[in-house]
């Protein structure tokens, strides 16, 4: 959505700084909006590239996450413990 469209929706009020008026949404956000429209139009799309997955987390993965949740430090710069 372009800045002028946003202003029109907001009754003409400025929502962003004037120096950002010509900027557009990030390409990944534009793609996400395009995919939402395609899905709303009835197209079958398996959208896996953005946001929350609609698939349940496998039981084994949940168990591994719980078991190793406390192991959250970065490795040394050489990649060795």
HELIX and SHEET records of a PDB file:
HELIX    1   1 UNK A    3  UNK A    9  1                                   7    
HELIX    2   2 UNK A   18  UNK A   20  5                                   3    
HELIX    3   3 UNK A   27  UNK A   40  1                                  14    
HELIX    4   4 UNK A   59  UNK A   68  1                                  10    
END                                                                             
